[in-house]
Amino acid sequence: MAKILVTGGLGFIGSHTVVELINAGYEPVIVDNLSNSNPKILDQLGKIIGRKPAFYKLDLCSQADITELHDKEPELAGIIHFAASKAVGESVKEPLKYYQNNFFSLINLLEAYKGKKLNFVFSSSCTVYGQPDELPVTEKAPIKTATSPYGNTKQVSEEILRDVVASGSSNKIISLRYFNPVGAHSSALIGELPIGVPQNLVPFITQTAIGKRQKLTVFGDDYNTPDGSNVRDYIHVVDLAKAHVAALKYMESGVDFGGYDVFNIGTGRGSSVLEVIHAFEKTTGVKLNYEIGPRRGGDVEQVWGDVTKAAGQLHWKTELDVDAMMLTAWNWEKYIKDNPL
């Protein structure tokens, strides 16, 4: 089986991708420094796939750790790079933390495996688009000035990867620009596990429903959208995980794409905050305590992606709808209430 290094592999998206790699016949090797993940997720993965995948607790920003990683895993078929700090608000308060972690980890990883013929999938984000001029946003949309250090690290990281390929690297590299991943694995054994107060909508919904949070605030109902609340392209995390497998297979197929490309990964449609809340109430039968608050600074009014390119070239499309997103997220929240991690 081809070995695929998964950095940040115990995180939300990383852990689901590990499962899909196993399902597709790959051998995942997980690296995580556990700064934003829980070591017990390794046990949870073992319950899903029948064995614990290889795991190294390493910091990719450490030269000693990256050398140790290369010595232990010199031969890889590919790398999926998730490991990065990712909270927009925190990045504004602590920009140096974000620049150091997100750039050093990527550069060290590329340097350690320089000269190897690898298929490299980079975890990027739709934040590179900002508030797009047209919807749905395509991969050809202009990259605007980032509104946060986090967003800037994604933009610059994509430039780094593009320059690496242009320099004559033997690597093939794909950046996947995610929209809004939510939901959990159907087993309810892995899911989103925010540390502290959630920064994203769906875990705040489920934590409010379970009683961890007193109420949910909808930040604004006066936007130029059908119901006045923000609109986003929410994608089930399992569909997103499968997109990484599709990207690997695309590069393995030998198709000539110039060595570097980018793909939007979403559903291709937008759902408003209020629509998501109502979907949660409908699928779970649980009424949410929520209120309408003022707009939140920095929020984009509405954004969703055109995913035609991913469907045509990666032969990938989403299969799970917003009801499945809400139900699996709720099942996960109930699981961790009864089985604290």
C-alpha positions as CSV (number, residue, x, y, z in Angstrom):
1,M,0.0,0.0,0.0
2,A,1.2,3.5,-0.8
3,K,2.1,5.5,2.2
4,I,0.5,8.9,2.6
5,L,1.8,11.3,5.3
6,V,-1.1,13.2,6.9
7,T,0.0,16.2,8.9
8,G,-2.5,17.4,11.5
9,G,-4.0,14.0,11.0
10,L,-5.8,13.9,14.4
11,G,-7.7,17.1,13.7
12,F,-11.2,17.4,12.4
13,I,-10.6,17.1,8.7
14,G,-7.4,15.2,9.0
15,S,-9.0,12.3,11.0
16,H,-11.8,11.9,8.5
17,T,-9.3,11.9,5.7
18,V,-7.3,9.1,7.4
19,V,-10.5,7.0,7.3
20,E,-11.1,7.7,3.6
21,L,-7.4,6.9,2.8
22,I,-7.8,3.5,4.5
23,N,-11.1,2.9,2.6
24,A,-9.3,3.7,-0.7
25,G,-6.4,1.3,0.0
26,Y,-3.7,3.7,1.2
27,E,-1.6,3.5,4.3
28,P,-1.8,6.8,6.2
29,V,1.0,8.0,8.5
30,I,-0.2,10.6,10.9
31,V,1.9,13.5,12.3
32,D,0.4,15.9,14.8
33,N,1.8,18.0,17.6
34,L,-1.5,17.8,19.5
35,S,-1.7,21.6,19.9
36,N,-5.2,21.7,18.5
37,S,-6.3,18.0,18.7
38,N,-6.9,15.2,21.1
39,P,-4.6,12.2,21.3
40,K,-7.7,10.0,22.1
41,I,-8.8,10.5,18.5
42,L,-6.1,7.9,17.6
43,D,-8.1,5.3,19.6
44,Q,-11.3,6.4,17.9
45,L,-9.7,5.9,14.5
46,G,-8.7,2.5,15.6
47,K,-12.3,1.6,16.4
48,I,-13.4,2.7,12.9
49,I,-10.7,1.1,10.8
50,G,-9.8,-1.9,13.0
51,R,-6.3,-0.8,13.9
52,K,-4.4,2.2,14.9
53,P,-2.6,4.0,12.1
54,A,1.1,4.9,12.5
55,F,1.4,8.1,14.5
56,Y,4.3,10.5,15.3
57,K,3.9,13.3,17.8
58,L,6.1,15.9,16.1
59,D,6.3,19.6,15.6
60,L,6.9,20.4,11.9
61,C,8.3,23.8,12.9
62,S,11.2,22.0,14.7
63,Q,14.1,21.2,12.5
64,A,15.1,18.3,14.8
65,D,11.6,16.9,14.6
66,I,11.3,17.2,10.8
67,T,14.7,15.4,10.5
68,E,13.5,12.6,12.7
69,L,10.3,12.3,10.6
70,H,12.3,12.0,7.4
71,D,14.6,9.4,8.9
72,K,11.7,7.3,10.0
73,E,9.5,7.8,6.9
74,P,11.9,8.4,4.0
75,E,9.7,6.8,1.4
76,L,6.3,8.3,0.9
77,A,4.0,8.3,-2.1
78,G,2.3,11.5,-1.0
79,I,1.6,14.1,1.6
80,I,-1.6,15.8,2.7
81,H,-0.8,18.9,4.7
82,F,-3.4,20.0,7.2
83,A,-1.2,21.1,10.1
84,A,-1.8,24.8,10.5
85,S,-3.3,27.3,13.0
86,K,-6.7,28.2,11.6
87,A,-8.8,30.6,13.8
88,V,-9.4,33.9,12.0
89,G,-10.0,36.0,15.1
90,E,-6.9,34.5,16.9
91,S,-4.8,35.3,13.9
92,V,-5.6,39.0,14.2
93,K,-4.6,39.0,17.8
94,E,-1.5,36.8,17.4
95,P,-0.3,37.2,13.8
96,L,3.3,36.1,14.5
97,K,2.1,32.8,15.8
98,Y,0.2,32.2,12.6
99,Y,3.0,33.3,10.3
100,Q,5.6,31.2,12.2
101,N,3.5,28.0,12.4
102,N,1.8,28.1,9.0
103,F,4.9,29.0,7.0
104,F,7.6,27.2,8.9
105,S,5.7,23.9,8.9
106,L,5.1,24.1,5.2
107,I,8.6,25.1,4.3
108,N,10.3,22.5,6.6
109,L,8.1,19.8,5.1
110,L,8.9,20.8,1.5
111,E,12.6,21.0,2.3
112,A,12.7,17.7,4.1
113,Y,11.3,15.8,1.1
114,K,12.9,17.9,-1.6
115,G,14.0,15.8,-4.5
116,K,11.4,13.1,-3.8
117,K,8.7,12.5,-6.4
118,L,5.6,13.2,-4.3
119,N,2.0,14.0,-4.8
120,F,1.2,16.9,-2.4
121,V,-2.2,18.0,-1.4
122,F,-2.4,21.4,0.5
123,S,-5.3,22.3,2.8
124,S,-6.2,25.8,1.5
125,S,-9.4,27.9,2.0
126,C,-12.0,29.9,0.3
127,T,-10.8,32.8,2.5
128,V,-8.3,33.5,-0.3
129,Y,-11.3,35.0,-2.3
130,G,-12.5,37.5,0.4
131,Q,-15.9,38.9,-0.6
132,P,-16.0,37.8,-4.3
133,D,-17.3,40.1,-7.0
134,E,-19.4,37.3,-8.6
135,L,-21.2,34.2,-7.3
136,P,-20.6,31.3,-7.4
137,V,-16.9,32.0,-7.1
138,T,-14.7,30.1,-9.5
139,E,-11.0,29.3,-9.3
140,K,-10.3,32.1,-11.7
141,A,-11.7,34.7,-9.3
142,P,-9.1,37.4,-8.3
143,I,-7.3,36.8,-5.1
144,K,-7.9,39.9,-3.0
145,T,-6.0,41.4,-0.1
146,A,-6.4,39.1,2.8
147,T,-8.6,40.3,5.7
148,S,-6.7,38.4,8.3
149,P,-3.3,36.9,9.0
150,Y,-4.8,33.5,8.7
151,G,-6.1,34.2,5.2
152,N,-2.8,35.7,4.2
153,T,-1.0,32.5,5.2
154,K,-3.2,30.6,2.9
155,Q,-2.6,33.0,0.0
156,V,1.2,33.1,0.5
157,S,1.4,29.3,1.1
158,E,-0.3,28.8,-2.3
159,E,2.3,31.2,-3.8
160,I,5.1,29.2,-2.2
161,L,3.8,25.9,-3.6
162,R,3.4,27.5,-7.1
163,D,7.0,28.7,-7.0
164,V,8.3,25.4,-5.8
165,V,6.7,23.7,-8.9
166,A,8.0,26.5,-11.2
167,S,11.5,25.9,-9.9
168,G,11.5,22.5,-11.5
169,S,10.4,20.4,-8.5
170,S,9.4,16.8,-9.3
171,N,6.4,17.1,-7.0
172,K,2.9,17.4,-8.2
173,I,0.9,19.8,-6.0
174,I,-2.8,20.5,-5.6
175,S,-4.3,23.1,-3.3
176,L,-7.9,22.4,-2.3
177,R,-9.8,25.6,-1.4
178,Y,-12.4,24.4,1.2
179,F,-15.6,26.2,1.9
180,N,-17.2,25.3,5.3
181,P,-16.7,21.8,6.5
182,V,-19.2,20.5,9.1
183,G,-20.8,17.2,10.2
184,A,-19.1,14.1,11.5
185,H,-18.4,10.4,10.6
186,S,-21.5,8.2,10.5
187,S,-20.1,6.1,13.4
188,A,-20.2,9.2,15.7
189,L,-16.7,8.2,16.8
190,I,-14.9,11.2,15.3
191,G,-16.0,14.8,14.6
192,E,-15.2,18.4,15.2
193,L,-13.7,18.9,18.7
194,P,-13.1,22.6,19.3
195,I,-11.0,23.7,22.1
196,G,-12.7,26.3,24.2
197,V,-15.6,28.4,22.7
198,P,-16.3,27.2,19.2
199,Q,-15.4,29.7,16.4
200,N,-17.6,28.0,13.9
201,L,-21.4,27.8,13.6
202,V,-22.3,24.1,13.7
203,P,-20.3,23.1,16.9
204,F,-21.9,26.2,18.5
205,I,-25.3,24.9,17.5
206,T,-24.7,21.4,18.8
207,Q,-23.1,22.7,22.1
208,T,-26.1,25.0,22.6
209,A,-28.5,22.1,22.0
210,I,-26.7,19.8,24.4
211,G,-26.5,22.5,27.1
212,K,-22.9,23.5,27.0
213,R,-23.8,27.0,25.8
214,Q,-26.7,29.0,27.0
215,K,-27.7,30.4,23.6
216,L,-26.6,30.9,20.1
217,T,-26.3,34.3,18.5
218,V,-27.0,34.9,14.8
219,F,-24.8,37.8,13.9
220,G,-27.1,39.9,11.8
221,D,-30.4,39.4,9.9
222,D,-30.2,42.5,7.7
223,Y,-27.8,41.2,5.0
224,N,-28.8,41.3,1.4
225,T,-29.7,37.5,1.4
226,P,-33.0,35.7,1.3
227,D,-33.5,35.7,5.0
228,G,-31.0,38.4,6.0
229,S,-28.4,36.1,7.6
230,N,-25.0,35.2,6.2
231,V,-24.8,32.6,3.5
232,R,-22.0,30.0,3.3
233,D,-21.3,26.9,1.3
234,Y,-21.4,24.1,4.0
235,I,-19.9,20.8,3.0
236,H,-20.0,17.5,4.9
237,V,-16.5,16.7,6.3
238,V,-16.7,13.1,4.8
239,D,-17.3,14.5,1.3
240,L,-14.4,16.9,1.9
241,A,-12.1,14.0,3.1
242,K,-13.0,12.1,-0.1
243,A,-11.9,15.1,-2.2
244,H,-8.3,14.6,-0.9
245,V,-8.3,11.0,-2.1
246,A,-9.7,12.2,-5.4
247,A,-6.8,14.7,-5.7
248,L,-4.2,12.0,-5.0
249,K,-5.7,9.7,-7.6
250,Y,-5.8,12.5,-10.1
251,M,-2.1,13.1,-9.7
252,E,-1.3,9.4,-9.8
253,S,-3.2,9.1,-13.1
254,G,-0.3,10.8,-14.9
255,V,-2.5,13.6,-16.3
256,D,-0.4,16.6,-17.3
257,F,-1.6,19.6,-15.5
258,G,1.6,21.6,-15.2
259,G,2.5,20.3,-11.8
260,Y,0.3,22.7,-9.8
261,D,-3.4,23.4,-9.7
262,V,-6.2,24.6,-7.4
263,F,-9.8,23.3,-6.9
264,N,-12.8,24.6,-5.1
265,I,-14.2,22.0,-2.7
266,G,-17.8,22.7,-1.7
267,T,-21.4,21.8,-2.6
268,G,-21.9,24.5,-5.1
269,R,-24.8,26.1,-3.2
270,G,-25.2,28.4,-0.3
271,S,-27.1,27.9,2.9
272,S,-27.9,30.7,5.3
273,V,-27.2,30.6,9.0
274,L,-30.9,30.5,9.7
275,E,-31.4,27.7,7.1
276,V,-28.8,25.7,8.9
277,I,-30.4,26.3,12.3
278,H,-33.8,25.2,10.9
279,A,-32.3,22.1,9.3
280,F,-30.8,21.2,12.7
281,E,-34.1,21.6,14.4
282,K,-35.9,19.6,11.7
283,T,-33.5,16.6,11.6
284,T,-33.0,16.3,15.3
285,G,-36.3,17.4,16.8
286,V,-34.4,19.7,19.2
287,K,-35.4,23.4,19.4
288,L,-32.5,25.8,19.7
289,N,-32.2,28.8,22.0
290,Y,-31.0,31.5,19.6
291,E,-31.2,35.2,19.2
292,I,-30.5,37.7,16.5
293,G,-27.5,40.0,17.3
294,P,-25.7,42.7,15.5
295,R,-23.4,42.0,12.6
296,R,-19.9,40.7,13.4
297,G,-17.0,42.7,12.0
298,G,-15.1,41.0,9.2
299,D,-17.9,38.6,8.2
300,V,-18.4,38.1,4.5
301,E,-22.0,38.6,3.5
302,Q,-22.3,35.5,1.3
303,V,-20.0,33.1,-0.6
304,W,-20.4,29.8,-2.2
305,G,-18.2,28.0,-4.8
306,D,-18.5,26.8,-8.3
307,V,-17.3,23.2,-8.1
308,T,-17.5,22.4,-11.8
309,K,-13.8,22.1,-12.1
310,A,-13.5,19.5,-9.3
311,A,-16.4,17.5,-10.7
312,G,-14.9,17.4,-14.2
313,Q,-11.2,16.9,-13.5
314,L,-11.2,15.1,-10.1
315,H,-14.4,13.2,-10.8
316,W,-15.5,14.2,-7.3
317,K,-18.8,15.6,-6.1
318,T,-20.6,15.8,-2.7
319,E,-23.1,13.2,-1.7
320,L,-24.3,14.3,1.7
321,D,-26.8,17.2,2.2
322,V,-27.3,19.7,5.0
323,D,-29.7,17.3,6.9
324,A,-26.9,14.7,7.0
325,M,-24.5,17.4,8.2
326,M,-26.7,18.4,11.1
327,L,-27.7,14.8,12.1
328,T,-24.1,13.5,12.2
329,A,-22.8,16.6,14.0
330,W,-25.6,16.1,16.6
331,N,-24.8,12.4,17.0
332,W,-21.2,13.2,17.6
333,E,-22.1,15.9,20.2
334,K,-24.2,13.3,22.0
335,Y,-21.4,10.7,21.8
336,I,-18.8,13.0,23.4
337,K,-21.3,13.9,26.2
338,D,-21.6,10.3,27.1
339,N,-18.0,9.4,26.3
340,P,-15.8,12.4,27.3
341,L,-12.6,12.6,25.4
